[in-house]
Amino acid sequence: MEKDTKKTTPKTAEQSKILSKPRIFFGILFLVISVVGTLSFISYLMNWKADQSQAGTMLDKTIKSSNIFGKIGDWLGNIFIFESIGIAAFLVAFLFFVFGMMILKKNYFKPWKTIGHSLFFICWLPILMGAITQGQGVLSGVYGFQIMDFLNSIIGTAGLWMVILVSIGLYFILEFNLRPSSIKSKLSDFNDNTIGRVKGMMPRSEENFDADEELEEIANEKEQNITVTEVNAEQQIPKEVVLNNEIETIQTPNQTSFDQDEQETTVTLNPNSSAEENANLPKTDDIDFKIEVAKTIDIIDESDKKSQELVDKHGYYDHKLELGKFQMPPIDLLRDYGNEEISVNKDELEENKNKIVGLLKNFNVGISEIKATIGPTVTLYEIVPEAGIRVASIKKLQDDIALNLSALGIRIIAPMPGKGTIGIEVPRKNPSMVSMRSVIASQKFQNSDMDLPVVFGKTISNEIFMADLAKMPHLLMAGATGQGKSVGINAILTSLLYKKHPSELKFVMVDPKKVELSLYSKIERHYLAKLPDGEDAIITDTHKVINTLNSLCIEMDQRYDLLKNAFCKNIKEYNKKFSERKLNPENGHRYLPYIVLVVDEFADLIMTAGKEVELPIARLAQLARAVGIHLIVATQRPSVNVITGMIKANFPARAAFRVISSVDSRTILDSPGADQLIGKGDMLYFNGNEIMRLQCAFVDTPEVEKIAEFIGEQKGYASAFMLPEYSTEDSSSTVNTFDPNEKDVLFEDAARILVSTQQGSTSMLQRQLKLGYNRAGRIMDQLEASGVVGGFNGAKAREVLISDLNSLEQFLEELRK
């Protein structure tokens, strides 16, 4: 490289000399900007309260600045620290320093890596400081506080800290490769290198020198013997084994590679004695060797000892004791619809088989085997296509098969999960009914040990299908009007009422249609939960729904506090500890029943309340599983503006009755098929892995009334299960607390600015009135309390409630009186 440089022509050298002058200039300029920025930021942080309002008075000579670089320093600090990224502005100065060194060809940093790290901290450091300081001071800047505030309103304080810590944790894990295996390998390498260096540095004594040579000779002989044995063993191992005239190739490991631990022979010598003394050590064969096993001593904690004493004295806590004489509903309350055995019509099966085979043959699709499985409402024909037939070619024939069979609701499953076949579901001409009585009376349901057993009905192979609501953990249901959705909800509630004691389960029922769930009002004192000031346990008013959902969120947070204090992960462990009397009720502990929230028409709530309903529903779906709160949400219209991505992500279990279009089917199930159902309880159930076709069990309204009356006539609790109180902060209450005598002197000017621009922004007040953030925030609170602007709206600007300046002047005149 040096020779090539010397061969450059005078013209080239002169050009490089000219080009180097701008490079040196810009490099030094960037370094100066870096130094000025750093010192300005430090000086601004020390005097930001006094100097922050001077950033806009650049040409006013009467105002002096305390910044080390004067008003320029105040301006830089206000732009980079106060109005943008807080203390992360020092990283901007650092990047100028890096660019300056790069221009000067002083490569002390890896450019792209340094820029990437800096940008990461520029994004996340303001948010972290905003979460720590809660917007007090300037460490987070406007950017950090706004993002923190927005995230806090969406995912809550716990979610905000989780996002911050996970992001920073992933950064350090990916950057420093902090995996357990890598840490362990680095530690082992460090130990091996250290021990090797120590052994290499230690001189051998003259007394042990001869013994060491003998040991080395013995080790060499052993290595030779081992090598010969290894070669012989390798030659004797066959490479192929013949079994039943079939050759199986067995891969053998390389016989010449051995583990070092198996090669080396370790001989331990006494370092303080000679080789002869070590050789003459006494043999231990003649020494008596006694083995004594120490007795295990159980160490019992004082709290466990006390709980054991309470159990011995009073027995385990019985949560059913208050309603000890409560009787579960008998099966006789459910109607017997007679013989529900499936009748086999061989003529129908043969006719459908011939039509399917003939149609596929017309499209050059050969079939090697076909099998029929008869269900309550649908017959499944499983076909095995001949070799070379593409599955996609059979999928395309769904409409042709439906036309040829003259059937409604043909559904093709290609391929069948876990099978090497293709399934064609064809509705039966004479379907069989699946009654609720038949599935409740089954041994599968009666002997179930699920926490919240839910029996849906029967599968396509006539097997009773059950699921555990506690493991779903939430269920999303959809279906058009009259397709069996309400019957499905009644089937779920009925199965829970037949299995759980009132002390173990509570329902929160939301019924915007006001008629579907009203049957369950008779079991209010047994199974229902409501707000302390609520009149009816079945909630029909939208405003009360919002309060109830927020109250459930409070109940969830309280339960998490109880679990944290009890050192339990879920409600099952907590109730077990409480039953064993290991938790003291004087500390707030109590037996926690499961709570199931049932929403019959979710689309109506979204239309009337929107985000006020969606956010608590999403929060409950995300967090409430561990504390025993589960959701069943049903809707007639499964569109994307009703079942949003936030809702779907937290409802892995979904049940779809017949819908109108394939778009609705994809919305609820993420796949088509629900639009091909035949109605009357025909449904698809998706558990997160596979889609199953079921016939929902039928339970009629008179049956539900009998069950509710049987439960309601028995002794119940004094009242329904009370949820925590939830107090709303209405805008009217803030207007009453507004005192015109305590308003800021710039209150009217700020109101005029907001009304004229029709934009309720605190940062705009800062710029227009040259105010600090705290004072502008207080003025904005006064404007909200007086009714000029609306409430806080996340990252968006507040709504201005007064339309023009004339109306504002009249309003201000009334305030002055």
Solvent accessible surface area in square Angstrom, and as a share of the most:
residue,aa,sasa,rsa
1,M,189,0.85
2,E,136,0.61
3,K,156,0.66
4,D,91,0.47
5,T,90,0.52
6,K,166,0.70
7,K,159,0.68
8,T,66,0.38
9,T,76,0.44
10,P,116,0.73
11,K,144,0.61
12,T,67,0.39
13,A,50,0.39
14,E,108,0.48
15,Q,93,0.41
16,S,63,0.41
17,K,137,0.58
18,I,103,0.52
19,L,125,0.62
20,S,23,0.15
21,K,131,0.55
22,P,62,0.39
23,R,82,0.30
24,I,79,0.40
25,F,123,0.51
26,F,96,0.40
27,G,0,0.00
28,I,90,0.46
29,L,67,0.33
30,F,49,0.20
31,L,37,0.19
32,V,77,0.44
33,I,69,0.35
34,S,7,0.04
35,V,83,0.48
36,V,37,0.21
37,G,7,0.06
38,T,44,0.26
39,L,69,0.34
40,S,0,0.00
41,F,6,0.03
42,I,78,0.40
43,S,13,0.08
44,Y,0,0.00
45,L,49,0.24
46,M,149,0.67
47,N,50,0.25
48,W,38,0.13
49,K,155,0.66
50,A,69,0.53
51,D,3,0.02
52,Q,18,0.08
53,S,54,0.35
54,Q,30,0.13
55,A,11,0.08
56,G,54,0.51
57,T,29,0.17
58,M,72,0.32
59,L,167,0.83
60,D,57,0.29
61,K,187,0.79
62,T,118,0.69
63,I,57,0.29
64,K,176,0.75
65,S,30,0.19
66,S,66,0.42
67,N,9,0.05
68,I,111,0.56
69,F,75,0.31
70,G,25,0.24
71,K,31,0.13
72,I,94,0.48
73,G,0,0.00
74,D,0,0.00
75,W,108,0.38
76,L,31,0.15
77,G,0,0.00
78,N,16,0.08
79,I,64,0.33
80,F,59,0.25
81,I,0,0.00
82,F,11,0.05
83,E,68,0.31
84,S,33,0.21
85,I,26,0.13
86,G,0,0.00
87,I,41,0.21
88,A,0,0.00
89,A,0,0.00
90,F,56,0.23
91,L,41,0.20
92,V,30,0.17
93,A,4,0.03
94,F,70,0.29
95,L,19,0.09
96,F,61,0.25
97,F,73,0.31
98,V,1,0.00
99,F,64,0.27
100,G,0,0.00
101,M,22,0.10
102,M,69,0.31
103,I,48,0.24
104,L,41,0.20
105,K,138,0.59
106,K,101,0.43
107,N,117,0.60
108,Y,153,0.58
109,F,68,0.28
110,K,144,0.61
111,P,43,0.27
112,W,207,0.73
113,K,100,0.42
114,T,19,0.11
115,I,33,0.17
116,G,39,0.38
117,H,53,0.24
118,S,6,0.04
119,L,93,0.46
120,F,44,0.18
121,F,60,0.25
122,I,26,0.13
123,C,63,0.38
124,W,55,0.19
125,L,44,0.22
126,P,0,0.00
127,I,9,0.04
128,L,36,0.18
129,M,29,0.13
130,G,0,0.00
131,A,4,0.03
132,I,98,0.50
133,T,29,0.17
134,Q,94,0.42
135,G,9,0.08
136,Q,125,0.56
137,G,35,0.34
138,V,5,0.03
139,L,65,0.32
140,S,3,0.02
141,G,8,0.07
142,V,29,0.17
143,Y,74,0.28
144,G,0,0.00
145,F,40,0.17
146,Q,63,0.28
147,I,60,0.30
148,M,3,0.01
149,D,30,0.15
150,F,79,0.33
151,L,38,0.19
152,N,42,0.22
153,S,60,0.38
154,I,69,0.35
155,I,55,0.28
156,G,20,0.19
157,T,77,0.45
158,A,74,0.57
159,G,17,0.17
160,L,2,0.01
161,W,77,0.27
162,M,119,0.53
163,V,55,0.32
164,I,0,0.00
165,L,108,0.54
166,V,79,0.45
167,S,22,0.14
168,I,35,0.18
169,G,29,0.28
170,L,92,0.46
171,Y,34,0.13
172,F,76,0.32
173,I,73,0.37
174,L,146,0.73
175,E,56,0.25
176,F,108,0.45
177,N,59,0.30
178,L,81,0.40
179,R,134,0.49
180,P,116,0.73
181,S,77,0.50
182,S,12,0.08
183,I,75,0.38
184,K,150,0.63
185,S,50,0.33
186,K,114,0.48
187,L,107,0.53
188,S,48,0.31
189,D,80,0.41
190,F,131,0.54
191,N,75,0.38
192,D,94,0.49
193,N,78,0.40
194,T,52,0.30
195,I,94,0.48
196,G,41,0.39
197,R,156,0.57
198,V,67,0.38
199,K,143,0.60
200,G,67,0.65
201,M,143,0.64
202,M,124,0.55
203,P,123,0.77
204,R,134,0.49
205,S,56,0.36
206,E,162,0.73
207,E,123,0.55
208,N,34,0.17
209,F,84,0.35
210,D,94,0.49
211,A,10,0.08
212,D,30,0.16
213,E,75,0.33
214,E,104,0.47
215,L,59,0.29
216,E,96,0.43
217,E,109,0.49
218,I,85,0.43
219,A,43,0.33
220,N,79,0.41
221,E,106,0.48
222,K,86,0.36
223,E,94,0.42
224,Q,120,0.53
225,N,95,0.49
226,I,66,0.34
227,T,72,0.42
228,V,90,0.51
229,T,88,0.51
230,E,23,0.10
231,V,60,0.35
232,N,69,0.35
233,A,41,0.32
234,E,66,0.30
235,Q,138,0.61
236,Q,144,0.64
237,I,68,0.35
238,P,88,0.56
239,K,122,0.52
240,E,96,0.43
241,V,50,0.29
242,V,99,0.57
243,L,95,0.47
244,N,143,0.73
245,N,147,0.75
246,E,116,0.52
247,I,111,0.56
248,E,91,0.41
249,T,104,0.61
250,I,85,0.43
251,Q,167,0.74
252,T,41,0.24
253,P,104,0.65
254,N,99,0.51
255,Q,40,0.18
256,T,87,0.51
257,S,74,0.48
258,F,70,0.29
259,D,79,0.41
260,Q,128,0.57
261,D,122,0.63
262,E,129,0.58
263,Q,78,0.34
264,E,120,0.54
265,T,83,0.48
266,T,122,0.71
267,V,83,0.48
268,T,119,0.69
269,L,64,0.32
270,N,75,0.38
271,P,109,0.68
272,N,140,0.72
273,S,15,0.10
274,S,37,0.24
275,A,32,0.25
276,E,131,0.59
277,E,98,0.44
278,N,14,0.07
279,A,84,0.65
280,N,118,0.61
281,L,114,0.57
282,P,108,0.68
283,K,170,0.72
284,T,100,0.58
285,D,127,0.66
286,D,137,0.71
287,I,111,0.56
288,D,128,0.66
289,F,169,0.71
290,K,181,0.77
291,I,138,0.70
292,E,166,0.74
293,V,132,0.76
294,A,86,0.67
295,K,186,0.79
296,T,132,0.76
297,I,146,0.74
298,D,121,0.63
299,I,165,0.84
300,I,110,0.56
301,D,82,0.43
302,E,133,0.60
303,S,67,0.44
304,D,59,0.31
305,K,105,0.44
306,K,131,0.55
307,S,6,0.04
308,Q,100,0.45
309,E,98,0.44
310,L,67,0.33
311,V,20,0.11
312,D,106,0.55
313,K,157,0.66
314,H,109,0.49
315,G,29,0.27
316,Y,140,0.53
317,Y,79,0.30
318,D,68,0.35
319,H,39,0.17
320,K,79,0.34
321,L,133,0.66
322,E,117,0.52
323,L,6,0.03
324,G,55,0.53
325,K,192,0.81
326,F,23,0.10
327,Q,116,0.51
328,M,69,0.31
329,P,7,0.05
330,P,52,0.33
331,I,51,0.26
332,D,113,0.59
333,L,34,0.17
334,L,2,0.01
335,R,140,0.51
336,D,92,0.48
337,Y,53,0.20
338,G,45,0.43
339,N,126,0.65
340,E,35,0.16
341,E,137,0.62
342,I,36,0.18
343,S,73,0.47
344,V,88,0.51
345,N,71,0.36
346,K,156,0.66
347,D,114,0.59
348,E,20,0.09
349,L,35,0.17
350,E,87,0.39
351,E,76,0.34
352,N,13,0.07
353,K,63,0.27
354,N,80,0.41
355,K,64,0.27
356,I,1,0.00
357,V,43,0.24
358,G,31,0.30
359,L,19,0.10
360,L,0,0.00
361,K,138,0.59
362,N,119,0.61
363,F,95,0.40
364,N,134,0.68
365,V,7,0.04
366,G,22,0.21
367,I,34,0.17
368,S,76,0.49
369,E,104,0.47
370,I,48,0.24
371,K,115,0.49
372,A,46,0.35
373,T,33,0.19
374,I,36,0.18
375,G,0,0.00
376,P,5,0.03
377,T,14,0.08
378,V,3,0.02
379,T,5,0.03
380,L,8,0.04
381,Y,2,0.01
382,E,10,0.05
383,I,0,0.00
384,V,44,0.25
385,P,29,0.18
386,E,85,0.38
387,A,108,0.84
388,G,81,0.78
389,I,45,0.23
390,R,180,0.66
391,V,57,0.33
392,A,44,0.34
393,S,42,0.27
394,I,0,0.00
395,K,103,0.44
396,K,160,0.68
397,L,13,0.06
398,Q,44,0.20
399,D,107,0.56
400,D,53,0.27
401,I,0,0.00
402,A,25,0.19
403,L,148,0.73
404,N,56,0.29
405,L,14,0.07
406,S,101,0.65
407,A,29,0.22
408,L,115,0.57
409,G,3,0.03
410,I,2,0.01
411,R,24,0.09
412,I,20,0.10
413,I,35,0.18
414,A,12,0.09
415,P,85,0.53
416,M,21,0.09
417,P,78,0.49
418,G,90,0.87
419,K,108,0.46
420,G,69,0.66
421,T,23,0.14
422,I,4,0.02
423,G,0,0.00
424,I,0,0.00
425,E,4,0.02
426,V,4,0.02
427,P,18,0.11
428,R,26,0.10
429,K,140,0.59
430,N,104,0.53
431,P,75,0.47
432,S,21,0.14
433,M,87,0.39
434,V,4,0.03
435,S,1,0.01
436,M,0,0.00
437,R,69,0.25
438,S,36,0.23
439,V,0,0.00
440,I,0,0.00
441,A,46,0.36
442,S,20,0.13
443,Q,127,0.57
444,K,111,0.47
445,F,1,0.00
446,Q,77,0.34
447,N,109,0.56
448,S,23,0.15
449,D,136,0.70
450,M,65,0.29
451,D,30,0.16
452,L,0,0.00
453,P,0,0.00
454,V,1,0.00
455,V,0,0.00
456,F,4,0.02
457,G,0,0.00
458,K,27,0.11
459,T,22,0.13
460,I,29,0.15
461,S,50,0.32
462,N,62,0.32
463,E,110,0.50
464,I,30,0.15
465,F,28,0.12
466,M,15,0.07
467,A,14,0.11
468,D,14,0.07
469,L,1,0.00
470,A,13,0.10
471,K,143,0.61
472,M,18,0.08
473,P,14,0.09
474,H,0,0.00
475,L,1,0.01
476,L,0,0.00
477,M,1,0.00
478,A,0,0.00
479,G,0,0.00
480,A,15,0.12
481,T,100,0.58
482,G,70,0.68
483,Q,34,0.15
484,G,14,0.14
485,K,9,0.04
486,S,30,0.19
487,V,40,0.23
488,G,2,0.02
489,I,3,0.02
490,N,16,0.08
491,A,1,0.01
492,I,1,0.00
493,L,0,0.00
494,T,1,0.01
495,S,0,0.00
496,L,0,0.00
497,L,3,0.02
498,Y,19,0.07
499,K,55,0.23
500,K,25,0.11
501,H,14,0.06
502,P,0,0.00
503,S,11,0.07
504,E,28,0.12
505,L,0,0.00
506,K,11,0.05
507,F,1,0.00
508,V,0,0.00
509,M,1,0.00
510,V,1,0.00
511,D,0,0.00
512,P,21,0.13
513,K,68,0.29
514,K,126,0.53
515,V,103,0.59
516,E,52,0.23
517,L,3,0.02
518,S,50,0.32
519,L,36,0.18
520,Y,2,0.01
521,S,54,0.35
522,K,102,0.43
523,I,0,0.00
524,E,42,0.19
525,R,101,0.37
526,H,2,0.01
527,Y,0,0.00
528,L,2,0.01
529,A,0,0.00
530,K,22,0.09
531,L,19,0.10
532,P,56,0.35
533,D,126,0.65
534,G,17,0.17
535,E,140,0.63
536,D,101,0.52
537,A,4,0.03
538,I,14,0.07
539,I,11,0.06
540,T,48,0.28
541,D,61,0.31
542,T,30,0.17
543,H,132,0.59
544,K,90,0.38
545,V,1,0.01
546,I,20,0.10
547,N,39,0.20
548,T,1,0.01
549,L,1,0.01
550,N,31,0.16
551,S,0,0.00
552,L,0,0.00
553,C,11,0.07
554,I,54,0.27
555,E,3,0.01
556,M,0,0.00
557,D,56,0.29
558,Q,75,0.33
559,R,0,0.00
560,Y,74,0.28
561,D,75,0.39
562,L,19,0.09
563,L,4,0.02
564,K,139,0.59
565,N,86,0.44
566,A,3,0.02
567,F,182,0.76
568,C,16,0.10
569,K,167,0.71
570,N,54,0.28
571,I,7,0.04
572,K,123,0.52
573,E,76,0.34
574,Y,0,0.00
575,N,17,0.09
576,K,134,0.57
577,K,62,0.26
578,F,15,0.06
579,S,24,0.15
580,E,38,0.17
581,R,66,0.24
582,K,91,0.39
583,L,20,0.10
584,N,66,0.34
585,P,88,0.55
586,E,159,0.71
587,N,108,0.55
588,G,42,0.41
589,H,16,0.07
590,R,79,0.29
591,Y,39,0.15
592,L,0,0.00
593,P,8,0.05
594,Y,25,0.09
595,I,0,0.00
596,V,0,0.00
597,L,0,0.00
598,V,0,0.00
599,V,1,0.00
600,D,1,0.00
601,E,14,0.06
602,F,0,0.00
603,A,6,0.05
604,D,54,0.28
605,L,2,0.01
606,I,26,0.13
607,M,141,0.63
608,T,85,0.49
609,A,16,0.13
610,G,22,0.21
611,K,128,0.54
612,E,103,0.46
613,V,0,0.00
614,E,11,0.05
615,L,56,0.28
616,P,12,0.07
617,I,0,0.00
618,A,2,0.02
619,R,76,0.28
620,L,0,0.00
621,A,7,0.06
622,Q,89,0.40
623,L,69,0.34
624,A,0,0.00
625,R,123,0.45
626,A,30,0.23
627,V,0,0.00
628,G,0,0.00
629,I,0,0.00
630,H,2,0.01
631,L,0,0.00
632,I,1,0.00
633,V,0,0.00
634,A,0,0.00
635,T,0,0.00
636,Q,60,0.27
637,R,97,0.35
638,P,2,0.01
639,S,28,0.18
640,V,111,0.64
641,N,93,0.48
642,V,1,0.01
643,I,2,0.01
644,T,31,0.18
645,G,56,0.54
646,M,67,0.30
647,I,1,0.00
648,K,38,0.16
649,A,83,0.64
650,N,29,0.15
651,F,0,0.00
652,P,52,0.32
653,A,3,0.02
654,R,17,0.06
655,A,0,0.00
656,A,0,0.00
657,F,0,0.00
658,R,63,0.23
659,V,2,0.01
660,I,136,0.69
661,S,43,0.28
662,S,45,0.29
663,V,103,0.59
664,D,30,0.16
665,S,0,0.00
666,R,129,0.47
667,T,10,0.06
668,I,0,0.00
669,L,3,0.01
670,D,85,0.44
671,S,29,0.19
672,P,66,0.41
673,G,5,0.05
674,A,0,0.00
675,D,28,0.15
676,Q,54,0.24
677,L,0,0.00
678,I,47,0.24
679,G,5,0.04
680,K,181,0.77
681,G,8,0.07
682,D,1,0.00
683,M,1,0.00
684,L,0,0.00
685,Y,6,0.02
686,F,36,0.15
687,N,61,0.31
688,G,39,0.37
689,N,134,0.69
690,E,69,0.31
691,I,43,0.22
692,M,44,0.20
693,R,13,0.05
694,L,3,0.01
695,Q,17,0.07
696,C,5,0.03
697,A,0,0.00
698,F,67,0.28
699,V,2,0.01
700,D,47,0.24
701,T,65,0.38
702,P,70,0.44
703,E,7,0.03
704,V,2,0.01
705,E,68,0.30
706,K,107,0.45
707,I,3,0.02
708,A,1,0.01
709,E,75,0.34
710,F,53,0.22
711,I,0,0.00
712,G,20,0.19
713,E,146,0.66
714,Q,34,0.15
715,K,154,0.65
716,G,9,0.09
717,Y,41,0.16
718,A,107,0.83
719,S,51,0.33
720,A,5,0.04
721,F,44,0.18
722,M,83,0.37
723,L,3,0.02
724,P,22,0.14
725,E,133,0.60
726,Y,79,0.30
727,S,99,0.64
728,T,68,0.40
729,E,164,0.73
730,D,80,0.42
731,S,86,0.56
732,S,70,0.45
733,S,54,0.35
734,T,46,0.27
735,V,68,0.39
736,N,126,0.65
737,T,108,0.63
738,F,31,0.13
739,D,55,0.28
740,P,45,0.28
741,N,140,0.72
742,E,132,0.59
743,K,51,0.22
744,D,32,0.17
745,V,129,0.74
746,L,41,0.21
747,F,1,0.00
748,E,34,0.15
749,D,60,0.31
750,A,0,0.00
751,A,0,0.00
752,R,76,0.28
753,I,32,0.16
754,L,0,0.00
755,V,4,0.02
756,S,71,0.46
757,T,66,0.38
758,Q,88,0.39
759,Q,86,0.38
760,G,2,0.02
761,S,18,0.12
762,T,26,0.15
763,S,35,0.23
764,M,14,0.06
765,L,0,0.00
766,Q,13,0.06
767,R,140,0.51
768,Q,104,0.46
769,L,35,0.17
770,K,106,0.45
771,L,15,0.07
772,G,18,0.17
773,Y,53,0.20
774,N,66,0.34
775,R,79,0.29
776,A,0,0.00
777,G,20,0.19
778,R,141,0.52
779,I,0,0.00
780,M,2,0.01
781,D,79,0.41
782,Q,42,0.19
783,L,0,0.00
784,E,49,0.22
785,A,17,0.13
786,S,10,0.06
787,G,22,0.22
788,V,0,0.00
789,V,2,0.01
790,G,13,0.12
791,G,42,0.41
792,F,105,0.44
793,N,81,0.41
794,G,16,0.15
795,A,71,0.55
796,K,152,0.64
797,A,46,0.36
798,R,34,0.12
799,E,119,0.54
800,V,17,0.10
801,L,96,0.48
802,I,19,0.10
803,S,88,0.57
804,D,65,0.34
805,L,81,0.40
806,N,113,0.58
807,S,47,0.30
808,L,0,0.00
809,E,67,0.30
810,Q,124,0.55
811,F,49,0.20
812,L,0,0.00
813,E,84,0.38
814,E,116,0.52
815,L,32,0.16
816,R,114,0.42
817,K,188,0.80
